[in-house]
Amino acid sequence: GSLFLILMLFGMVNATSDQDLSNKVKVDPLLMEMCGVELLDKQQLYRVRKRLSGDEYDDWLEHLLRGMQEDPRTASRTDGVVSGDDTVFFKSGKKLPDITLVYKSSEKRFGMGYVMPTTHYADADKDYPLFGRIHKRSEEQKQATADKRARRRQKLDGRRPDDVKAWLSQLVEEERPPEVVILRSTRLTLGLRKHCEALGLAWVGVSAGNRTYTMQANGKQQRAKALLRSKVKEEQWHILNDEGARVLSLGGAEASAVGSVSLMLVEKMADGERFLYIAPAELSQEDRLGLVQVALATEQAEPENSKLVDMVALLEKSKSFIRAQTATFDAWFHVTWFIQAVLDLGFKRVVLPAKTDRLYAAKGETKTWKEWEKEVHRPKRISVLGRQMLVRRLKVKDADLGRVQLVFVQDIDVQKRNGQVVETVGRVYALLCTDPKWACDKVVQAYKLRWKIEEFYREVRQNHGLTRFHGRNEHAIHGHLVFAFISYICVTLIRLWNPPLRDKTLGWIKRQFFEAIVIIKKTADHIQVGFSPEWVDQYGLLGFG
């Protein structure tokens, strides 16, 4: 138990490794005496850290969080929010467990490292972290990586049809057939089509612009480029909301390179880019649409399901004791099944940015939020968390979520210039709230409180050693992360329990109190801790008076 206390001080003493931590602790006779430790080295600390499993560390953190709910100063409230997000950090150790290639958007670079989904509680007066766990690649992702290595070892080239045939045959023999085979470029051939059908594999093709098709309806030959420029009325499209696309069936056609097919025009709603998809002519319209949906889900840059599953599990861990009734996320998490899963956990509502390419129905019409925003007038000025903004609201129907509301927001930046107050109105952004009756100011406040998790990421990295782990044991790594969370919570509690510190930053409190230098004298009989009069006058003794 005493060594666990030392491990919790990792971030407090600005340690860079277990060796550095042991060196810093050994020069503190008071701490060594309190912990009953005579000798200390990094191996001791590492062995202790990996003694518990990841679930046991979470149980420990949960015990602390539940205890905080008994104190009105730290208890969660029904008007608070639980936000979810993830942070990316790079690590150099290639043998670290589950390390993988990650992309950090803030630095716009790739590297080996980890993605850590986390949850965070916040209300207008306080905030603190809940749970976090390093994301592990799904079995499908691991298998895809292994398949790529296997193809390299066998010198199979994905651009050569014969190599693709060999690989598809191998997958079928191993009882790992793909859900759908996507044929494009040099792979879109009659030979590969027949090979897929002989193996019983579903396939869909994506045509190059220079291919020519003979339309069955009129016998005319048309290039794919011309078909991609087809004029389409709004009511003719079939909307695929989850995939952010719309589809129009162009009918049957003959292609010398592929045979009899059905052509489908697919348009991405986000940017209007079009593609010509082809599918077996003998399939029904419903089956062809199903193939397109699978192909789009495979190719588009959507959030990975496995990371969303991680987030649902983290939210569930705190739902039984955190009183917040609202969950909030950024646009990355705007996935229908995920939002519904969060509501199924017992949250009354979800607040997050509306998707640019998603269609919403109101007044007998279906439009994107940017189109609806132009028709909603008379903005209302409100104040949220000390900031001014203009808001407008429209109740709409989402194809999957039912009745929701869109809140159009423009932040107002107020500054003094040459003795005059100057207001600048920002660009419009739209928030979606699954509760159509919730007040506009509450919707905006819920989303603004999401920023607290971003502040937590910055603080716990800079001042609590979140990413400074080096071991190869997954339980020891998770334990290190939990210790960083607890270290952060300790500083948060100092601020909440001491009113004079309410306006101080967490970094300031850590530097002034947890890193404060005192005078320690150790004799055979006792340890004397001395505080200078100036120190006591300036800071007082926390917890006394």
Buried (B, 14 or more C-beta within 10 A) or exposed (E): EEBBEBBBBBBBBBBEBBBBBBBBBBEBEBBBBEBEBEEBEBEBBBEBBBEBEBEBBBEBBBEBBEEBEEEEEBBBBEBBBBBBBBBBBBBEEEEBBEBBEBEBEEEEEEBBBBBBBBBBBBBBEBBBBBBBBBBBBBEEEEEEEEBEEEBEEEEBBEEEBEBBBBBBEBBBEEEEBBEBBBBBEBBBBEBBBEBBEEBEBBBBBBBEEEBBBBBBEEEEEBBBBEBBEEEEEEEEBBBBBBBBBBBBBBEBBBBEBBBEBBBBBBBBBBEEEBBBBBBBBEBEEEEBBBBBBBBBBEEEEBBBBBBBBBBBEBBBBBBEBBBBBBBBBBEBBBBBEBBEBBBEBEBEBBBBBBBBBBBBEBEEEBBBBEEBBEEBEEBEEBEBEEBBBBBBBBEBBBBEBEEBBBBBBBBBEEEEEEEEEEEEEEEBBBBBBBBBEBBBBBBBBBBBBBBBBBBBBEBBBBBBBBBBBBBBBBBBBBBBBBBBBBBBBBBBBBBBEBEEBEEBBBEEBBEBBBEEEEEBEEEEEEEEEEEEEEBEEEBEEEEEE
